[in-house]
Amino acid sequence: MKKVLVTQRYAYNQKREEFSDTLDRNFCSFLECAGYITVPLPNSVSDLSNWINHLDINAAILSGGEDIGTDVKRWKKFPCIVKPR
């Protein structure tokens, strides 16, 4: 099966004072029905190119809620995919 990398959005839990990465489970269901394996991308990955090559990723979906480039700090982590405005 082919692997699809899916970026996740940040979520902040005020009660626990922690950040989490979240992914709508509909992505996984949709991709599985289409014959793909979902590979959620943690926002903490520092060497994305190495990660993609090591896991033999076939495609990527940039998800996460906000428009690409609006959260410059987040998108700077993924220079091999996105160049912030």
C-alpha positions in Angstrom: 0.0 0.0 0.0 1.1 3.6 -0.7 1.8 5.9 2.3 0.3 9.4 2.5 1.9 11.9 4.9 -0.8 14.1 6.6 0.1 17.3 8.5 -1.7 17.9 11.8 -3.0 21.0 13.5 -1.9 22.3 16.8 -4.3 22.0 19.7 -3.8 23.6 23.1 -5.4 22.1 26.2 -5.6 24.9 28.8 -6.6 22.5 31.6 -3.4 20.4 31.1 -1.3 23.3 29.8 -0.1 21.2 26.9 0.0 21.3 23.1 -1.1 18.3 21.0 -1.1 17.5 17.4 -4.5 16.5 16.1 -5.8 14.8 13.0 -9.4 14.4 12.0 -10.1 10.7 11.8 -12.0 11.2 8.6 -8.6 11.6 6.8 -7.7 8.1 7.9 -11.0 6.6 6.9 -11.0 8.3 3.5 -7.4 7.3 2.7 -7.9 3.7 3.9 -11.0 3.4 1.7 -8.9 4.7 -1.2 -6.2 2.1 -0.5 -3.6 4.3 1.3 -1.9 4.2 4.7 -2.2 7.4 6.6 1.1 8.6 8.2 0.4 11.5 10.6 3.2 14.0 10.7 4.0 15.3 14.2 4.7 19.1 14.2 7.8 18.4 16.3 9.7 16.7 13.4 12.9 18.6 12.8 14.3 16.8 9.7 11.3 16.3 7.5 13.3 15.3 4.4 15.0 12.4 6.2 11.6 11.4 7.7 9.9 11.3 4.3 12.8 9.3 2.7 13.1 6.8 5.6 9.4 6.1 5.6 9.1 5.9 1.8 6.2 8.4 1.6 4.4 8.5 -1.7 2.2 11.7 -1.3 1.4 14.4 1.2 -1.7 16.2 2.4 -1.2 19.6 4.0 -4.0 19.8 6.5 -4.3 21.6 9.8 -6.9 24.3 9.6 -5.2 27.6 8.8 -4.1 28.8 5.4 -0.5 27.9 4.4 1.8 30.6 5.5 -0.5 32.3 8.1 1.3 30.6 11.0 4.8 31.3 9.7 6.5 29.6 12.7 4.7 26.3 12.0 5.3 26.3 8.2 9.0 27.2 8.6 9.4 23.7 9.9 8.5 22.2 6.6 10.7 24.0 4.0 10.9 21.0 1.7 7.1 21.3 1.3 6.2 24.9 1.8 7.9 28.2 1.4 6.2 30.8 3.7 5.2 34.1 2.1 
